[in-house]
Amino acid sequence: MVLFSQDQLEAIAGALGDTDAGLTGPEIQHLIASTKMDDPGPMTKRVRIYNAFAECQNTKRNRTNILQFIRLAMKPARYSRAPERYEPMRALLNQALAFAGLVVDQSGELKAAEVAQTLPEAQRRARELRADLEGRGVHPDVLRFCRAELLADNYFHAVQEAVKSVADKMRMRTGLSDDGAALVDRTLGGEPPLLAINPRSTVSERSEHSGFANLVRGTFGMFRNPTAHDARIHWAMSKEDAEDLLTIVSLIHRRLDKAHMPPRI
């Protein structure tokens, strides 16, 4: 039977009982009772949780009740009135759980994961950016092109690689070797274009296609060029900016996936 080590229990209890981001005293009392563990009574939150966990695991020789405590504590619906509490606590908890080969995903499910061997590895895994993007349903091609950067929360390179993925897909679909605005113009411009996102049989459809081409061209112009040519220190990229851009790139990928090649006469 797999058990938590003392260090793992201390880390998990510390995350759940964190002074700023953790559970409240009444929440801890309710969860201990709900998972049928003995409550050591009011004391420092992390110590209270640790003592309850350690006593239960030592007595029963399993970690079933502890896992149930975590599952109940991390149900998203529990934080519907204070949603800002959820992600900070989940990040702290995942850093602790990484050493036990576990992770709580964005939906609150407790799942198996590769065991972390170092603290930096655990910290990287606890980063929020990739989880946020997966929660938004971002296109897998976006995640594939910036996997390493996302794991390190490297927003600068995540943006750079994500926008490169759009150019890569257009080149694969058309056989062109251009880049940037020239690639967009040759792929989505012309009569007919090499790729069209709709039949272009009405004024509205032609306007939509033209607008999409402008969106792709603007994405290249605003983000690809500065990140490609400027030093990283001169390009401010917040987590929120990165998430919004990657969502736009995801939309572009989905439209390109559905685009067709009009017959050329």
N, C-alpha and C positions, 0 to 999 in steps of 0.2 A: 504494500500500500504506500503510495506516494504521500509524504508529509512535507509541510513547510519547515524549513530550518528556522532556528531562533532569529537569525539575521533577517530572513525573509519576513517572518511575522512582525518583527520590529519595524521594518520598512513599510509594510502594508498598513499596519496600525498607525504609523506616523503620517502616512498620506491621508488615510480616512479621518484621522483626528487632527489634521493640520489646523493651526490656530486661525489662519485666514481663509483657507479654501475648503476646509474639511466639514464634517458633519457637526451638527449642534448637539448639545447634551441630551435634550429630549429625543432627538432622532436616534442617537446611539442607544438610549434606554429602550426605545420602541423596537429597534432592529435586533438587539440582543434577546429581547423577549420573543420576538417573532421567529427567531431561529433556534429557540429553545436552548440557549446557553445560560450559564450562571452569570449573573451580573455582579461584578465586584463592588458596585456602588459608586457614588459620585467621587471623582478624583480627576486628575489631569486626563483630558480626553484620549490622547494616544495611549496612555498607560492603562486606562480603563478598557479600551478595545484590545490591547495586547494581552492583558491578564485574562479577559474572557476567551480570547482565541487560544492562548496557551493552555489554559485549564481544560477547555473542551477537547483540543487535539490530544493532550496527554492522557485524558481519561478514555476517550473513545478510540484513540489510535487511528483516526482518519481526519480528513479536513473537510468533510461534507458540509458541516454546519457553517464553517468559515466561508466556503465558496457560496453557500446560500446567502450569507450575510452580504457578501460583495454584490451578488446579483440583485438583491433587493435594494441595496444602497444605491446602485447605479441604474435603476430604472428611470429613463428620461422623464416619464410622466410625473415622477415625484418632484421634479423641479419646474413644473409648468408655471408656477407663480414667481419663480426666481431663476429663470433659465441661465442667467449669467453665472450662476454657481457651478453649473454642470461641467463645462469643458476644463476649467482650471483644476477641479478635483480629479477628473478623469486623466488629465495629463500627469498629475502627481502620482496617481495610483498606478498608471501604466509603467511609469519609471520603476516603481517598486516591483510590480508583477513581472517585469521583463526578466528578472533574475530567476523567477520560478517558471518561466516558459509559458506565461499567460498574458492575455491582453483583453481589455474591455473595448469593444468597437464603438462606433458612434451611436449605434442603436441600443447600446447597453448590454450587448451579449458578451459573455465571458468565453473566450476562445483560446485554443492552444497556439503558441507561437514559438519561434526559435529562441532558445535560452540565451540571454545576454551574458557575456563574459566580463565586460568592462562597464564602468559607469558612463563613459561617453556613448557607448553603444546603446545603453538603456535610455539615455537622454535623447539621442537621435530618434529612437523608436517612439518616444513619447511626444514628439513634435506634432503640432496640430495641423499643419498645412495640408499634408496629404489626406488626412482624415476629413478635413473640411471639403476638399475637392471631390473626394469619393462620395461624400454626402450630397454634393450638388449633382452627382451623376456626370462628372466630366468625362469626356470621350477617352477611351483607353489609349488611343494614339498619343494624346497629350501626356498622359502619365508615363507612357513608355519612353518618350523622348527626354523626359527630365526626371527620371527615377532617382538617380544618384543625387541630383541637386535638391530634389524635394526632401529626401531623407535627411539632408543636412540643413534644411530650411534656407537654402542659398537662393534667395529670391531673384537676385541679379541673373544668375545663370539659368534658373528655372524659366524665367521669361525668355531669355535668349534661345534656349533650346526648344521651347514650346513654339515660338514663331518659326523657327527653322523647320519644324515638323510640317507646317502648312506648305512651305515651298517644296519640301521633299515629296509630299503627296501629289502636288500638282505636276511635278516632274515625272513621277511614276505613272500618273494617269495619261500624260500627253507625250512622253518621250523627249520633252524639251530639256535644255541644259541651262536655261537662263536663270536669273535670280532677281529678287526684289520686284520693283514696279514693272520692269520689262517682262518678267515672267507672268505677272498678273495680266498685263495688257495682251500678251500673246495667247494666254490661256482662256481668259474670260472676255476679251475684246474681239473685234472683227465680226464679219457677217458671212457665215455664222461663226460663233466662237468655237474653240476646240472643246470647251466644256460649258454646258448650260445647266442652270439649276432648275429651270422650268421650260415648258414648251416655247416660250417667247412668242406666243401667237396673238397676244393682246397687248395693248398699251400698258396695262397694269403689270403684266408679266415681264415685259421688256424693262419697265421701270424697276421692278424688283431685282431683276438680274443685274442691271446697271448699278443699283445701290449696293448689292452684294459685292460686286467688283470693287466699288469704292471703299467698302468696309475692309476688304482684304488689303487693298493698296494702302489704306490709311494705317492699318495695323502694322504693316511692314515699315511704313515711313516713320511712324511715331515710336515704335519699340525696337524694331530690328536694327535700324541704323545707329541710333544712339548707343545701344548696348553692344553693338559690334565694334564701334570705333572709339568710344569714349572710355576712359579709365573708370573702373567700377566705382571709385570713390566719388566721382562726379555724377553718378546716376542713382538718385534716391528711389528705393523701391521698398515700400512697406508691404506687410503681409496682406493687407486689404487690397492694395493695388495689384499684387501678384494674383490673388484669387480672382479678381474681376477680369483681369486680362486673360487668365487661363480659361475662364468660363467663355469669354468671347472666342478664343481660339477653338474651344470645344464646339461651339456653334458652327464655326467655319468648317471644321472637319466633318460634321454631320451633313452639312449641305453639299460638301464636295463628294462625300460618299454616295449621295443620291443623285449627283449630277450625271448627265448623259452627254454623249458625243453626237451632236447633230450631224446628219449626213452632209457631206460637202459635194457640191455639184461642179 
